[in-house]
Structures are given as structure tokens and as C-alpha cells.
């Protein structure tokens, strides 16, 4: 079963970044280093606003 990708806007610097919904590792903002995704073993906890959901096909 494939997961989804999300476009997440960083709450600190408004950088938009694509994050895998089931990220297995912590994902940090490429610009300021703010943590955007925290792995849980399933769906990652996303910080910041999801501006777009990109369904995997
Ligand atoms: Zn940032």
C-alpha cells in the first residue's frame, strides 16, 4: 500500500516542502531546520500547514 506525499508549509519561514506521509525519519525544513515531520511508525506527525496532498498512484 503506497502512502501519500504532502506539501507542508514551514511555520517559521514559509518554505514549502514535499514530505512523505509515512516518513521513517525526521524531516527538517531545508531552509531553517524546523522539524516538519516526526516519524511514528505509521503516518508521520506533520508540523506546519499542509497546503496540498499529493496522492500516490
Ligand atoms: Zn523553515
PDB file of the backbone (N, CA, C, O) and the ligand in Angstrom, with CONECT records:
HET     ZN  A 101       1
ATOM      1  N   UNK A   1       0.840  -1.190   0.000  1.00  0.00           N
ATOM      2  CA  UNK A   1       0.000   0.000   0.000  1.00  0.00           C
ATOM      3  C   UNK A   1       0.877   1.243   0.000  1.00  0.00           C
ATOM      4  O   UNK A   1       1.729   1.409   0.873  1.00  0.00           O
ATOM      5  N   UNK A   2       0.673   2.087  -0.949  1.00  0.00           N
ATOM      6  CA  UNK A   2       1.500   3.285  -1.071  1.00  0.00           C
ATOM      7  C   UNK A   2       0.957   4.394  -0.182  1.00  0.00           C
ATOM      8  O   UNK A   2      -0.247   4.492   0.054  1.00  0.00           O
ATOM      9  N   UNK A   3       1.859   5.215   0.298  1.00  0.00           N
ATOM     10  CA  UNK A   3       1.443   6.349   1.108  1.00  0.00           C
ATOM     11  C   UNK A   3       1.261   7.584   0.257  1.00  0.00           C
ATOM     12  O   UNK A   3       1.398   7.543  -0.966  1.00  0.00           O
ATOM     13  N   UNK A   4       0.956   8.667   0.908  1.00  0.00           N
ATOM     14  CA  UNK A   4       0.768   9.932   0.217  1.00  0.00           C
ATOM     15  C   UNK A   4       1.904  10.888   0.532  1.00  0.00           C
ATOM     16  O   UNK A   4       2.616  10.742   1.526  1.00  0.00           O
ATOM     17  N   UNK A   5       2.051  11.868  -0.344  1.00  0.00           N
ATOM     18  CA  UNK A   5       3.001  12.948  -0.091  1.00  0.00           C
ATOM     19  C   UNK A   5       2.211  14.206   0.229  1.00  0.00           C
ATOM     20  O   UNK A   5       1.116  14.421  -0.291  1.00  0.00           O
ATOM     21  N   UNK A   6       2.776  15.021   1.080  1.00  0.00           N
ATOM     22  CA  UNK A   6       2.110  16.258   1.458  1.00  0.00           C
ATOM     23  C   UNK A   6       3.032  17.441   1.231  1.00  0.00           C
ATOM     24  O   UNK A   6       4.232  17.371   1.496  1.00  0.00           O
ATOM     25  N   UNK A   7       2.459  18.529   0.736  1.00  0.00           N
ATOM     26  CA  UNK A   7       3.210  19.773   0.650  1.00  0.00           C
ATOM     27  C   UNK A   7       2.975  20.507   1.964  1.00  0.00           C
ATOM     28  O   UNK A   7       1.845  20.887   2.271  1.00  0.00           O
ATOM     29  N   UNK A   8       4.019  20.706   2.729  1.00  0.00           N
ATOM     30  CA  UNK A   8       3.911  21.298   4.061  1.00  0.00           C
ATOM     31  C   UNK A   8       4.617  22.652   4.069  1.00  0.00           C
ATOM     32  O   UNK A   8       5.743  22.802   3.594  1.00  0.00           O
ATOM     33  N   UNK A   9       3.906  23.630   4.630  1.00  0.00           N
ATOM     34  CA  UNK A   9       4.500  24.958   4.745  1.00  0.00           C
ATOM     35  C   UNK A   9       5.134  25.106   6.115  1.00  0.00           C
ATOM     36  O   UNK A   9       4.474  24.916   7.137  1.00  0.00           O
ATOM     37  N   UNK A  10       6.408  25.443   6.135  1.00  0.00           N
ATOM     38  CA  UNK A  10       7.135  25.620   7.388  1.00  0.00           C
ATOM     39  C   UNK A  10       6.537  26.782   8.175  1.00  0.00           C
ATOM     40  O   UNK A  10       6.354  27.866   7.621  1.00  0.00           O
ATOM     41  N   UNK A  11       6.225  26.576   9.469  1.00  0.00           N
ATOM     42  CA  UNK A  11       5.622  27.641  10.268  1.00  0.00           C
ATOM     43  C   UNK A  11       6.589  28.779  10.576  1.00  0.00           C
ATOM     44  O   UNK A  11       6.164  29.872  10.950  1.00  0.00           O
ATOM     45  N   UNK A  12       7.862  28.531  10.423  1.00  0.00           N
ATOM     46  CA  UNK A  12       8.852  29.557  10.756  1.00  0.00           C
ATOM     47  C   UNK A  12       9.226  30.431   9.570  1.00  0.00           C
ATOM     48  O   UNK A  12       9.315  31.652   9.702  1.00  0.00           O
ATOM     49  N   UNK A  13       9.447  29.810   8.396  1.00  0.00           N
ATOM     50  CA  UNK A  13       9.978  30.598   7.272  1.00  0.00           C
ATOM     51  C   UNK A  13       9.115  30.504   6.015  1.00  0.00           C
ATOM     52  O   UNK A  13       9.466  31.077   4.984  1.00  0.00           O
ATOM     53  N   UNK A  14       7.975  29.777   6.088  1.00  0.00           N
ATOM     54  CA  UNK A  14       7.029  29.677   4.983  1.00  0.00           C
ATOM     55  C   UNK A  14       7.587  28.959   3.762  1.00  0.00           C
ATOM     56  O   UNK A  14       7.008  29.025   2.677  1.00  0.00           O
ATOM     57  N   UNK A  15       8.704  28.279   3.939  1.00  0.00           N
ATOM     58  CA  UNK A  15       9.215  27.429   2.874  1.00  0.00           C
ATOM     59  C   UNK A  15       8.266  26.253   2.681  1.00  0.00           C
ATOM     60  O   UNK A  15       7.821  25.654   3.660  1.00  0.00           O
ATOM     61  N   UNK A  16       7.953  25.917   1.444  1.00  0.00           N
ATOM     62  CA  UNK A  16       7.105  24.760   1.183  1.00  0.00           C
ATOM     63  C   UNK A  16       7.969  23.584   0.758  1.00  0.00           C
ATOM     64  O   UNK A  16       8.879  23.708  -0.061  1.00  0.00           O
ATOM     65  N   UNK A  17       7.652  22.453   1.340  1.00  0.00           N
ATOM     66  CA  UNK A  17       8.472  21.271   1.122  1.00  0.00           C
ATOM     67  C   UNK A  17       7.585  20.046   1.026  1.00  0.00           C
ATOM     68  O   UNK A  17       6.588  19.935   1.740  1.00  0.00           O
ATOM     69  N   UNK A  18       7.950  19.120   0.139  1.00  0.00           N
ATOM     70  CA  UNK A  18       7.192  17.883  -0.004  1.00  0.00           C
ATOM     71  C   UNK A  18       7.684  16.887   1.042  1.00  0.00           C
ATOM     72  O   UNK A  18       8.881  16.619   1.151  1.00  0.00           O
ATOM     73  N   UNK A  19       6.735  16.341   1.811  1.00  0.00           N
ATOM     74  CA  UNK A  19       7.071  15.388   2.862  1.00  0.00           C
ATOM     75  C   UNK A  19       6.279  14.104   2.648  1.00  0.00           C
ATOM     76  O   UNK A  19       5.076  14.150   2.391  1.00  0.00           O
ATOM     77  N   UNK A  20       6.937  12.979   2.750  1.00  0.00           N
ATOM     78  CA  UNK A  20       6.247  11.693   2.638  1.00  0.00           C
ATOM     79  C   UNK A  20       5.420  11.466   3.897  1.00  0.00           C
ATOM     80  O   UNK A  20       5.908  11.634   5.015  1.00  0.00           O
ATOM     81  N   UNK A  21       4.153  11.079   3.699  1.00  0.00           N
ATOM     82  CA  UNK A  21       3.238  10.938   4.820  1.00  0.00           C
ATOM     83  C   UNK A  21       3.630   9.868   5.820  1.00  0.00           C
ATOM     84  O   UNK A  21       3.219   9.912   6.979  1.00  0.00           O
ATOM     85  N   UNK A  22       4.429   8.900   5.369  1.00  0.00           N
ATOM     86  CA  UNK A  22       4.889   7.853   6.278  1.00  0.00           C
ATOM     87  C   UNK A  22       6.403   7.927   6.436  1.00  0.00           C
ATOM     88  O   UNK A  22       7.090   6.906   6.460  1.00  0.00           O
ATOM     89  N   UNK A  23       6.898   9.127   6.542  1.00  0.00           N
ATOM     90  CA  UNK A  23       8.339   9.335   6.687  1.00  0.00           C
ATOM     91  C   UNK A  23       8.881   8.498   7.843  1.00  0.00           C
ATOM     92  O   UNK A  23       8.320   8.506   8.939  1.00  0.00           O
ATOM     93  N   UNK A  24       9.960   7.787   7.598  1.00  0.00           N
ATOM     94  CA  UNK A  24      10.545   6.916   8.619  1.00  0.00           C
ATOM     95  C   UNK A  24      11.602   7.641   9.431  1.00  0.00           C
ATOM     96  O   UNK A  24      12.055   7.147  10.464  1.00  0.00           O
ATOM     97  N   UNK A  25      11.991   8.817   8.956  1.00  0.00           N
ATOM     98  CA  UNK A  25      12.977   9.606   9.683  1.00  0.00           C
ATOM     99  C   UNK A  25      12.446  11.020   9.844  1.00  0.00           C
ATOM    100  O   UNK A  25      11.546  11.441   9.117  1.00  0.00           O
ATOM    101  N   UNK A  26      12.997  11.736  10.782  1.00  0.00           N
ATOM    102  CA  UNK A  26      12.611  13.120  10.990  1.00  0.00           C
ATOM    103  C   UNK A  26      12.929  13.938   9.736  1.00  0.00           C
ATOM    104  O   UNK A  26      14.000  13.800   9.144  1.00  0.00           O
ATOM    105  N   UNK A  27      11.980  14.793   9.341  1.00  0.00           N
ATOM    106  CA  UNK A  27      12.209  15.665   8.185  1.00  0.00           C
ATOM    107  C   UNK A  27      12.284  17.107   8.682  1.00  0.00           C
ATOM    108  O   UNK A  27      11.380  17.603   9.354  1.00  0.00           O
ATOM    109  N   UNK A  28      13.379  17.755   8.333  1.00  0.00           N
ATOM    110  CA  UNK A  28      13.550  19.139   8.753  1.00  0.00           C
ATOM    111  C   UNK A  28      13.435  20.080   7.561  1.00  0.00           C
ATOM    112  O   UNK A  28      13.732  19.699   6.428  1.00  0.00           O
ATOM    113  N   UNK A  29      13.005  21.306   7.821  1.00  0.00           N
ATOM    114  CA  UNK A  29      12.939  22.331   6.791  1.00  0.00           C
ATOM    115  C   UNK A  29      14.331  22.542   6.197  1.00  0.00           C
ATOM    116  O   UNK A  29      15.317  22.657   6.924  1.00  0.00           O
ATOM    117  N   UNK A  30      14.395  22.592   4.870  1.00  0.00           N
ATOM    118  CA  UNK A  30      15.676  22.734   4.187  1.00  0.00           C
ATOM    119  C   UNK A  30      16.247  24.133   4.367  1.00  0.00           C
ATOM    120  O   UNK A  30      17.445  24.343   4.179  1.00  0.00           O
ATOM    121  N   UNK A  31      15.409  25.083   4.727  1.00  0.00           N
ATOM    122  CA  UNK A  31      15.853  26.470   4.846  1.00  0.00           C
ATOM    123  C   UNK A  31      16.283  26.802   6.274  1.00  0.00           C
ATOM    124  O   UNK A  31      17.392  27.293   6.488  1.00  0.00           O
ATOM    125  N   UNK A  32      15.405  26.535   7.262  1.00  0.00           N
ATOM    126  CA  UNK A  32      15.688  26.976   8.625  1.00  0.00           C
ATOM    127  C   UNK A  32      15.901  25.819   9.597  1.00  0.00           C
ATOM    128  O   UNK A  32      16.309  26.042  10.737  1.00  0.00           O
ATOM    129  N   UNK A  33      15.632  24.588   9.163  1.00  0.00           N
ATOM    130  CA  UNK A  33      15.890  23.442  10.021  1.00  0.00           C
ATOM    131  C   UNK A  33      14.767  23.089  10.972  1.00  0.00           C
ATOM    132  O   UNK A  33      14.919  22.177  11.786  1.00  0.00           O
ATOM    133  N   UNK A  34      13.637  23.789  10.893  1.00  0.00           N
ATOM    134  CA  UNK A  34      12.496  23.473  11.750  1.00  0.00           C
ATOM    135  C   UNK A  34      11.996  22.064  11.431  1.00  0.00           C
ATOM    136  O   UNK A  34      11.911  21.681  10.264  1.00  0.00           O
ATOM    137  N   UNK A  35      11.667  21.300  12.467  1.00  0.00           N
ATOM    138  CA  UNK A  35      11.178  19.940  12.228  1.00  0.00           C
ATOM    139  C   UNK A  35       9.790  19.970  11.601  1.00  0.00           C
ATOM    140  O   UNK A  35       8.868  20.570  12.153  1.00  0.00           O
ATOM    141  N   UNK A  36       9.641  19.322  10.448  1.00  0.00           N
ATOM    142  CA  UNK A  36       8.361  19.322   9.741  1.00  0.00           C
ATOM    143  C   UNK A  36       7.620  18.011   9.888  1.00  0.00           C
ATOM    144  O   UNK A  36       6.392  17.989   9.804  1.00  0.00           O
ATOM    145  N   UNK A  37       8.329  16.921  10.106  1.00  0.00           N
ATOM    146  CA  UNK A  37       7.687  15.625  10.240  1.00  0.00           C
ATOM    147  C   UNK A  37       8.403  14.782  11.281  1.00  0.00           C
ATOM    148  O   UNK A  37       9.632  14.728  11.339  1.00  0.00           O
ATOM    149  N   UNK A  38       7.591  14.126  12.102  1.00  0.00           N
ATOM    150  CA  UNK A  38       8.133  13.262  13.144  1.00  0.00           C
ATOM    151  C   UNK A  38       7.628  11.848  12.896  1.00  0.00           C
ATOM    152  O   UNK A  38       6.418  11.628  12.842  1.00  0.00           O
ATOM    153  N   UNK A  39       8.531  10.889  12.743  1.00  0.00           N
ATOM    154  CA  UNK A  39       8.108   9.520  12.456  1.00  0.00           C
ATOM    155  C   UNK A  39       7.417   8.876  13.647  1.00  0.00           C
ATOM    156  O   UNK A  39       7.791   9.110  14.796  1.00  0.00           O
ATOM    157  N   UNK A  40       6.396   8.057  13.358  1.00  0.00           N
ATOM    158  CA  UNK A  40       5.663   7.376  14.425  1.00  0.00           C
ATOM    159  C   UNK A  40       5.627   5.874  14.204  1.00  0.00           C
ATOM    160  O   UNK A  40       5.157   5.134  15.068  1.00  0.00           O
ATOM    161  N   UNK A  41       6.119   5.410  13.057  1.00  0.00           N
ATOM    162  CA  UNK A  41       5.976   4.012  12.684  1.00  0.00           C
ATOM    163  C   UNK A  41       4.828   3.817  11.705  1.00  0.00           C
ATOM    164  O   UNK A  41       4.767   2.805  11.006  1.00  0.00           O
ATOM    165  N   UNK A  42       3.918   4.785  11.654  1.00  0.00           N
ATOM    166  CA  UNK A  42       2.832   4.787  10.679  1.00  0.00           C
ATOM    167  C   UNK A  42       2.832   6.125   9.974  1.00  0.00           C
ATOM    168  O   UNK A  42       3.849   6.545   9.422  1.00  0.00           O
ATOM    169  N   UNK A  43       1.686   6.797   9.991  1.00  0.00           N
ATOM    170  CA  UNK A  43       1.635   8.142   9.439  1.00  0.00           C
ATOM    171  C   UNK A  43       2.463   9.080  10.303  1.00  0.00           C
ATOM    172  O   UNK A  43       2.307   9.117  11.524  1.00  0.00           O
ATOM    173  N   UNK A  44       3.350   9.843   9.657  1.00  0.00           N
ATOM    174  CA  UNK A  44       4.189  10.771  10.409  1.00  0.00           C
ATOM    175  C   UNK A  44       3.341  11.926  10.940  1.00  0.00           C
ATOM    176  O   UNK A  44       2.323  12.293  10.353  1.00  0.00           O
ATOM    177  N   UNK A  45       3.787  12.487  12.064  1.00  0.00           N
ATOM    178  CA  UNK A  45       3.138  13.685  12.591  1.00  0.00           C
ATOM    179  C   UNK A  45       3.720  14.879  11.848  1.00  0.00           C
ATOM    180  O   UNK A  45       4.925  15.123  11.900  1.00  0.00           O
ATOM    181  N   UNK A  46       2.862  15.622  11.158  1.00  0.00           N
ATOM    182  CA  UNK A  46       3.327  16.758  10.368  1.00  0.00           C
ATOM    183  C   UNK A  46       3.158  18.045  11.152  1.00  0.00           C
ATOM    184  O   UNK A  46       2.098  18.313  11.716  1.00  0.00           O
ATOM    185  N   UNK A  47       4.222  18.837  11.177  1.00  0.00           N
ATOM    186  CA  UNK A  47       4.130  20.169  11.774  1.00  0.00           C
ATOM    187  C   UNK A  47       4.031  21.169  10.649  1.00  0.00           C
ATOM    188  O   UNK A  47       4.586  20.960   9.570  1.00  0.00           O
ATOM    189  N   UNK A  48       3.333  22.243  10.893  1.00  0.00           N
ATOM    190  CA  UNK A  48       3.145  23.221   9.838  1.00  0.00           C
ATOM    191  C   UNK A  48       1.885  22.903   9.061  1.00  0.00           C
ATOM    192  O   UNK A  48       1.249  21.871   9.275  1.00  0.00           O
ATOM    193  N   UNK A  49       1.536  23.788   8.169  1.00  0.00           N
ATOM    194  CA  UNK A  49       0.271  23.669   7.446  1.00  0.00           C
ATOM    195  C   UNK A  49       0.444  22.865   6.174  1.00  0.00           C
ATOM    196  O   UNK A  49       1.347  23.128   5.379  1.00  0.00           O
ATOM    197  N   UNK A  50      -0.437  21.869   5.981  1.00  0.00           N
ATOM    198  CA  UNK A  50      -0.436  21.100   4.743  1.00  0.00           C
ATOM    199  C   UNK A  50      -1.202  21.905   3.699  1.00  0.00           C
ATOM    200  O   UNK A  50      -2.402  22.141   3.841  1.00  0.00           O
ATOM    201  N   UNK A  51      -0.508  22.317   2.663  1.00  0.00           N
ATOM    202  CA  UNK A  51      -1.148  23.150   1.640  1.00  0.00           C
ATOM    203  C   UNK A  51      -1.633  22.323   0.468  1.00  0.00           C
ATOM    204  O   UNK A  51      -2.441  22.795  -0.331  1.00  0.00           O
ATOM    205  N   UNK A  52      -1.151  21.092   0.352  1.00  0.00           N
ATOM    206  CA  UNK A  52      -1.574  20.243  -0.763  1.00  0.00           C
ATOM    207  C   UNK A  52      -1.300  18.795  -0.417  1.00  0.00           C
ATOM    208  O   UNK A  52      -0.273  18.479   0.183  1.00  0.00           O
ATOM    209  N   UNK A  53      -2.208  17.919  -0.791  1.00  0.00           N
ATOM    210  CA  UNK A  53      -1.991  16.492  -0.636  1.00  0.00           C
ATOM    211  C   UNK A  53      -1.754  15.891  -2.014  1.00  0.00           C
ATOM    212  O   UNK A  53      -2.540  16.097  -2.939  1.00  0.00           O
ATOM    213  N   UNK A  54      -0.666  15.148  -2.137  1.00  0.00           N
ATOM    214  CA  UNK A  54      -0.335  14.537  -3.417  1.00  0.00           C
ATOM    215  C   UNK A  54      -0.502  13.033  -3.268  1.00  0.00           C
ATOM    216  O   UNK A  54       0.346  12.360  -2.683  1.00  0.00           O
ATOM    217  N   UNK A  55      -1.600  12.512  -3.802  1.00  0.00           N
ATOM    218  CA  UNK A  55      -1.869  11.093  -3.671  1.00  0.00           C
ATOM    219  C   UNK A  55      -0.934  10.294  -4.556  1.00  0.00           C
ATOM    220  O   UNK A  55      -0.727  10.627  -5.723  1.00  0.00           O
ATOM    221  N   UNK A  56      -0.374   9.241  -3.992  1.00  0.00           N
ATOM    222  CA  UNK A  56       0.443   8.343  -4.779  1.00  0.00           C
ATOM    223  C   UNK A  56      -0.468   7.452  -5.618  1.00  0.00           C
ATOM    224  O   UNK A  56      -1.536   7.043  -5.161  1.00  0.00           O
ATOM    225  N   UNK A  57      -0.053   7.156  -6.829  1.00  0.00           N
ATOM    226  CA  UNK A  57      -0.916   6.326  -7.681  1.00  0.00           C
ATOM    227  C   UNK A  57      -0.307   4.951  -7.850  1.00  0.00           C
ATOM    228  O   UNK A  57      -0.880   4.102  -8.532  1.00  0.00           O
TER     229      UNK A  57
HETATM  230 ZN    ZN A 101      11.654  26.768   7.680  1.00  0.00          ZN
END
